[in-house]
């Protein structure tokens, strides 16, 4: 029996089913009551103020029911830095559009990748902040700016974009975006000056608004897009849009961040260290959701002022930068339960890439290293299969001898295995040990933004995209056919048919997989063929020599 191929087929099929099940759970629309939005419907995208507490924010358990969502627009302030092209709206000082200059569009490489946009076609994705209480400016208030265009000048390390609001109660608020050179962490500050005659008691909120339709991956390669938060107590947690539609998040903490993750990219609000906060989520309309953080700031007496700083990380899931921005942000590159294996594999892969300066070559070399590390286990498995291959003619004669009497045929087979000192399941354990490593590397290659638009050679100019000419999947299918020929033919006709069609099934799946993944499997198959051919040849020569000695 070709144990290795059968196990891999079962594991791969199970993985596909698990991915499909996960996609269904994360993206299946939940039934919602019909709500009619009118012109005067309340827009509860403004969260409730945090309750007064010196240790933690109060619960938002009684969040209002959403009856409408409106995103207003004012004048636009254009910002350009070394990494960003951004648009800030004077309504609320929202970050309404964000282009990443170092990352290109999924389809048109002449355009920048758009992380945030308020155009609602094909997505709506904005970052908002506001102050609650005492008629202070929420994300619906009108700010003013001294300029409609800002640009990071050569030689400058940072760029400040200041927006100003003045209230009838004598309170003045400046909202300042500070963009830093070579950094995806944007500093967002509030300067609140109470020039009125009474004390004010504000709360501050930071939130991200996103639809539940865009960036959902494909049927063959579903990826997670949804909310996430991190605290030292609870660690990293994901929150799908379907979960948000059922229950509002309400989580009190004194540390951590909250944000929105998607394949390769993340945006996360990181409030000031030590500031008590409540993480929340809301369903704003049938397909619009918000997730954010709200904190109570305490009284500001007349004549007093405060400055409050926070950060917004909005960019690629580059692990080295994520770790330097905030604890736990690196977990947005989600390897799941195989993180303990996947993280070291990525470190090795990236270390090789620094030497060879080509991610495709790095994948090949890492595959070789893994193959060498598992060589003794693989050899044990291949020796077991080679011995079974040598016994194949004798097993066929037993089948012909006993016909349909399966019990006697099974007893005769067990006696033959005992005489020849062969364990028919001897190849199972070595393969089972290797499977977690293979799956971990799969997630590394699938989730690493470094692979996005990374060229390999010739026609492969993007390791995160499918092979445009399907050469790699076809070659991988051919190597699987060769491996099948090297293995003993199963005695069971059903298993024999499975082994015959499996290369075709695998090839069809891999037609939709990123080129980097297919490259890994192709190289692994080629190395396996070489090792298996060598062992088969060695076992066959030993068997022929044994037969020759027996004749003499």
SEDO-145330 format. One record per residue (C-alpha): residue number from 1; residue in one letter; x, y negated, z negated. Coordinates in pm, whole numbers. Each point is the difference from the previous one (the first is absolute). Example, Ala and Ser with C-alpha at 12.3 -4.5 7.8 and 13.67 -1.06 7.14 Angstrom:
BEGIN
1	A	1230	450	-780
2	S	137	-344	66
end
This chain:
BEGIN
1	X	0	0	0
2	X	131	-346	88
3	X	-37	-131	-350
4	X	170	-335	53
5	X	-210	-109	295
6	X	-322	115	-163
7	X	72	-190	-323
8	X	95	-319	186
9	X	-315	25	210
10	X	-218	36	-309
11	X	179	-282	-184
12	X	-17	-234	297
13	X	-370	73	60
14	X	-72	-53	-370
15	X	190	-331	10
16	X	-207	-118	296
17	X	-320	93	-183
18	X	117	-182	-313
19	X	84	-311	202
20	X	-341	9	165
21	X	-173	48	-333
22	X	195	-291	-150
23	X	-90	-220	293
24	X	-367	90	-34
25	X	0	-81	-372
26	X	179	-332	47
27	X	-196	-125	297
28	X	-345	154	-9
29	X	-243	-293	-29
30	X	-204	9	-317
31	X	-374	-67	21
32	X	-75	-357	-107
33	X	-325	-177	-69
34	X	-115	-239	267
35	X	65	-362	-94
36	X	-112	-305	192
37	X	246	-290	3
38	X	-146	-348	32
39	X	157	-337	40
40	X	-32	-64	-373
41	X	113	345	-115
42	X	255	3	-276
43	X	356	77	103
44	X	144	189	-294
45	X	346	25	152
46	X	91	-232	-289
47	X	63	228	-299
48	X	-130	-67	-349
49	X	225	-191	-234
50	X	209	207	-236
51	X	-125	-10	-357
52	X	206	-180	-261
53	X	246	244	-154
54	X	358	-25	-115
55	X	83	357	89
56	X	-203	113	298
57	X	-252	-116	254
58	X	-362	82	-70
59	X	-193	253	200
60	X	-181	-91	320
61	X	-250	279	-52
62	X	-293	-224	100
63	X	127	-108	340
64	X	-278	-160	204
65	X	-161	193	284
66	X	130	-126	334
67	X	-267	-138	229
68	X	211	-170	265
69	X	352	-82	105
70	X	114	-317	172
71	X	356	-99	81
72	X	10	-374	61
73	X	272	-176	198
74	X	156	-344	-14
75	X	324	-134	141
76	X	294	229	58
77	X	352	-50	-131
78	X	254	182	216
79	X	312	142	-165
80	X	301	156	170
81	X	294	168	-173
82	X	263	253	99
83	X	-244	286	-80
84	X	-348	-150	31
85	X	-238	-196	215
86	X	-277	-90	-242
87	X	-325	-196	1
88	X	-135	-147	-325
89	X	-354	-138	-6
90	X	-79	-317	-193
91	X	-315	175	-122
92	X	130	159	-318
93	X	358	-5	121
94	X	-58	355	126
95	X	269	186	190
96	X	-213	75	306
97	X	246	129	259
98	X	342	157	-39
99	X	226	117	281
100	X	316	197	-78
101	X	272	-122	236
102	X	228	299	-60
103	X	-273	253	81
104	X	-176	31	332
105	X	-357	82	92
106	X	-101	365	17
107	X	-66	-21	374
108	X	143	-324	143
109	X	365	-31	-101
110	X	8	-358	126
111	X	-229	-100	-289
112	X	64	-11	-373
113	X	-180	238	-233
114	X	-297	-176	-161
115	X	-31	110	-362
116	X	-279	-241	-100
117	X	-269	-165	209
118	X	-341	-156	-59
119	X	-127	39	356
120	X	-212	306	-90
121	X	107	158	330
122	X	121	262	-46
123	X	59	-65	-370
124	X	-49	-247	-284
125	X	284	-15	-249
126	X	77	-309	-211
127	X	173	-85	-328
128	X	-185	-233	-236
129	X	56	-164	-337
130	X	-207	-236	-211
131	X	-73	-149	-341
132	X	-325	66	-183
133	X	-172	-221	-258
134	X	-49	-376	-53
135	X	-75	-60	369
136	X	355	95	95
137	X	94	95	359
138	X	-91	352	104
139	X	87	138	343
140	X	-301	-197	128
141	X	135	-343	-102
142	X	149	-245	250
143	X	372	-75	-34
144	X	209	-257	184
145	X	351	26	139
146	X	256	-266	92
147	X	82	182	322
148	X	-169	242	236
149	X	327	175	88
150	X	294	126	-205
151	X	318	173	116
152	X	292	152	-186
153	X	299	-202	117
154	X	335	162	85
155	X	215	32	-309
156	X	-292	-40	-242
157	X	-71	286	-239
158	X	-365	-81	-67
159	X	-302	-192	126
160	X	-271	-157	-219
161	X	-353	-53	133
162	X	-199	-216	-243
163	X	-380	-28	2
164	X	-183	-246	-227
165	X	-347	-15	-152
166	X	-149	-276	-215
167	X	-317	47	-200
168	X	-262	-246	-121
169	X	84	98	-357
170	X	352	-145	29
171	X	173	336	46
172	X	264	27	273
173	X	122	332	137
174	X	293	68	231
175	X	25	340	165
176	X	350	69	129
177	X	114	278	233
178	X	376	54	-16
179	X	145	209	282
180	X	353	133	-53
181	X	245	81	276
182	X	39	371	70
183	X	-273	94	-249
184	X	-355	129	36
185	X	-81	-110	-356
186	X	-187	-332	14
187	X	-16	-208	-317
188	X	-346	-149	-62
189	X	-18	-262	-277
190	X	-268	-214	-161
191	X	75	-336	-164
192	X	-303	-103	-202
193	X	-13	-355	-147
194	X	-286	-92	-229
195	X	-41	-375	44
196	X	-358	16	-131
197	X	-144	-69	-342
198	X	-94	355	-105
199	X	188	324	-27
200	X	-32	256	275
201	X	9	378	-38
202	X	90	154	338
203	X	51	352	127
204	X	204	83	308
205	X	-69	275	253
206	X	196	152	286
207	X	-177	220	251
208	X	22	161	341
209	X	-304	29	226
210	X	3	279	260
211	X	-245	186	220
212	X	-44	376	-20
213	X	26	69	372
214	X	347	-98	123
215	X	332	183	-36
216	X	-162	335	-72
217	X	237	208	210
218	X	-115	257	254
219	X	-193	325	-24
220	X	321	198	40
221	X	214	-227	-219
222	X	-225	-157	-268
223	X	174	-251	-224
224	X	-117	-168	-319
225	X	-113	-363	0
226	X	-147	-126	-324
227	X	63	-156	-337
228	X	274	86	-247
229	X	127	-116	-336
230	X	281	80	-239
231	X	48	-29	-375
232	X	266	148	-223
233	X	-269	193	-183
234	X	-193	141	296
235	X	274	-9	265
236	X	-99	-14	367
237	X	-367	38	88
238	X	-174	-16	338
239	X	-356	-116	47
240	X	-179	81	326
241	X	-269	-223	146
242	X	-253	278	-56
243	X	93	-3	-369
244	X	-38	-379	-9
245	X	-345	25	154
246	X	-113	229	-283
247	X	163	-158	-306
248	X	166	-332	-72
249	X	351	29	-137
250	X	51	-159	-343
251	X	339	67	-154
252	X	162	-209	-275
253	X	379	-18	-15
254	X	289	-223	-98
255	X	224	92	292
256	X	-7	138	352
257	X	-125	-105	341
258	X	-304	49	221
259	X	-26	4	377
260	X	-88	158	331
261	X	200	277	164
262	X	-5	128	356
263	X	230	210	215
264	X	348	-160	-8
265	X	-111	-329	-164
266	X	-126	-136	-333
267	X	-117	-323	-156
268	X	1	-27	-378
269	X	-72	-274	-252
270	X	252	0	-286
271	X	-121	-227	-283
272	X	235	-166	-245
273	X	178	239	-236
274	X	-174	34	-335
275	X	-325	-158	119
276	X	-300	207	-107
277	X	-202	97	305
278	X	-298	198	115
279	X	18	184	330
280	X	-332	5	181
281	X	-160	96	328
282	X	-325	-105	166
283	X	-211	94	296
284	X	-70	-333	169
285	X	-216	126	287
286	X	-65	319	194
287	X	360	19	124
288	X	188	-265	-200
289	X	180	57	-330
290	X	220	-194	-238
291	X	255	124	-251
292	X	191	-224	-235
293	X	99	-119	-344
294	X	-150	-261	-236
295	X	163	-151	-309
296	X	-97	-252	-267
297	X	247	-289	-31
298	X	-113	-163	-327
299	X	-95	-360	-80
300	X	165	-295	172
301	X	-56	-314	-206
302	X	-43	-347	152
303	X	335	-138	113
304	X	158	345	12
305	X	111	202	303
306	X	113	354	67
307	X	181	182	278
308	X	-92	356	87
309	X	201	218	239
310	X	-81	325	174
311	X	131	187	302
312	X	-158	152	307
313	X	192	274	175
314	X	-125	26	357
315	X	209	209	234
316	X	142	339	91
317	X	34	289	-241
318	X	378	-20	-2
319	X	93	192	-312
320	X	315	-194	-86
321	X	-188	-331	-4
322	X	-311	137	-168
323	X	204	119	-298
324	X	159	-344	-42
325	X	-332	-188	5
326	X	-205	178	-268
327	X	3	327	-195
328	X	-209	267	167
329	X	-36	-182	331
330	X	218	264	165
331	X	-274	257	-66
332	X	-206	-156	280
333	X	221	220	219
334	X	-210	290	-118
335	X	149	349	23
336	X	-261	143	-238
337	X	93	296	-219
338	X	317	61	203
339	X	158	-335	-92
340	X	264	175	-211
341	X	124	173	317
342	X	-86	-265	260
343	X	178	-292	-168
344	X	345	169	1
345	X	-58	112	359
346	X	-69	-358	106
347	X	311	-118	-184
348	X	211	254	189
349	X	-169	-88	330
350	X	56	-374	-46
351	X	362	58	-108
352	X	64	196	320
353	X	-167	-274	204
354	X	235	-260	-145
355	X	290	203	140
356	X	-139	88	344
357	X	-230	-305	52
358	X	-268	212	167
359	X	-300	145	-181
360	X	-43	278	257
361	X	358	116	-46
362	X	-48	-28	-377
363	X	-304	230	22
364	X	203	256	195
365	X	289	-8	-247
366	X	-234	21	-300
367	X	-170	301	158
368	X	340	165	42
369	X	87	-70	-366
370	X	-330	147	-120
371	X	52	303	221
372	X	347	52	-145
373	X	-132	-37	-355
374	X	-262	269	62
375	X	222	220	215
376	X	26	287	-253
377	X	-378	6	-53
378	X	-70	-20	373
379	X	252	274	66
380	X	-173	231	-247
381	X	-331	-62	173
382	X	143	52	348
383	X	178	321	-105
384	X	-329	135	-126
385	X	-168	-86	330
386	X	293	140	200
387	X	-25	329	-186
388	X	-372	7	69
389	X	74	-66	366
390	X	230	304	10
391	X	-275	211	-156
392	X	-263	-120	247
393	X	31	296	242
394	X	-26	250	-285
395	X	-300	-185	-144
396	X	-166	13	341
397	X	52	377	12
398	X	-161	32	-344
399	X	-297	-197	126
400	X	-35	231	299
401	X	47	307	-219
402	X	-266	-83	-260
403	X	-242	-186	225
404	X	-288	-143	-200
405	X	99	166	-327
406	X	125	-321	-160
407	X	54	151	-343
408	X	246	264	123
409	X	169	-248	230
410	X	44	-241	-291
411	X	147	277	-219
412	X	242	95	277
413	X	105	-360	48
414	X	66	-45	-373
415	X	210	318	1
416	X	201	-130	295
417	X	58	-335	-171
418	X	117	185	-312
419	X	235	224	198
420	X	150	-290	195
421	X	9	-220	-317
422	X	-197	-278	167
423	X	-246	-231	-173
424	X	-259	-111	260
425	X	-78	-304	-213
426	X	366	-85	-56
427	X	-25	-311	215
428	X	-287	-159	-194
429	X	172	-147	-306
430	X	277	-181	190
431	X	-260	-166	223
432	X	-225	-98	-293
433	X	295	-167	-172
434	X	71	-211	308
435	X	-358	-109	73
436	X	-11	-285	-260
437	X	318	-146	149
438	X	-142	16	352
439	X	-325	-167	-109
440	X	190	-267	-199
441	X	210	-86	302
442	X	-321	-17	205
443	X	-133	-271	-234
444	X	334	-182	2
445	X	1	-23	378
446	X	-370	-88	14
447	X	8	-271	-267
448	X	331	-179	60
449	X	-46	-343	157
450	X	364	25	106
451	X	-113	244	271
452	X	-245	-251	143
453	X	122	-113	345
454	X	338	161	-74
455	X	154	122	328
456	X	172	335	42
457	X	122	44	357
458	X	-121	7	361
459	X	-380	-10	6
460	X	-45	21	-379
461	X	-4	-366	-103
462	X	-229	32	-302
463	X	40	290	-242
464	X	-329	-86	-172
465	X	-202	32	324
466	X	-86	307	204
467	X	239	110	273
468	X	-133	-192	305
469	X	82	287	235
470	X	-65	284	-251
471	X	343	148	68
472	X	82	69	-366
473	X	-331	181	-76
474	X	41	215	313
475	X	358	87	-94
476	X	-113	80	-353
477	X	-268	232	139
478	X	265	170	215
479	X	226	55	-302
480	X	-291	154	-189
481	X	-58	241	288
482	X	367	97	-15
483	X	-23	52	-376
484	X	-307	220	49
485	X	194	214	247
486	X	285	38	-251
487	X	-237	121	-272
488	X	-145	350	-28
489	X	-340	35	159
490	X	-268	47	-267
491	X	-165	342	-4
492	X	-338	-159	-65
493	X	-154	-113	334
494	X	-167	-301	-168
495	X	330	-119	-144
496	X	165	57	336
497	X	-256	-227	167
498	X	49	-265	-268
499	X	375	4	59
500	X	-57	-31	374
501	X	-224	-306	-13
502	X	178	-172	-289
503	X	263	-179	217
504	X	-283	-148	206
505	X	-190	-108	-313
506	X	309	-160	-151
507	X	82	-179	324
508	X	-350	-146	21
509	X	26	-131	-356
510	X	342	-147	61
511	X	-119	-183	312
512	X	-156	-246	-246
513	X	286	-12	-251
514	X	268	-272	-17
515	X	311	77	203
516	X	216	-3	-313
517	X	-199	287	-150
518	X	8	201	321
519	X	375	-61	30
520	X	51	142	-349
521	X	-202	315	75
522	X	168	46	339
523	X	351	-18	-148
524	X	-104	229	-285
525	X	-138	253	249
526	X	316	-8	211
527	X	218	61	-306
528	X	-235	278	-113
529	X	20	166	342
530	X	380	-7	-9
531	X	9	148	-351
532	X	-267	259	74
533	X	164	107	328
534	X	334	47	-177
535	X	-153	207	-279
536	X	-210	207	241
537	X	310	73	205
538	X	199	99	-310
539	X	-275	228	-133
540	X	-50	157	344
541	X	372	75	38
542	X	5	156	-345
543	X	-303	212	85
544	X	155	117	329
545	X	321	87	-178
546	X	-198	197	-258
547	X	-178	190	277
548	X	333	77	169
549	X	147	136	-320
550	X	-309	214	-53
551	X	37	157	345
552	X	360	95	-71
end
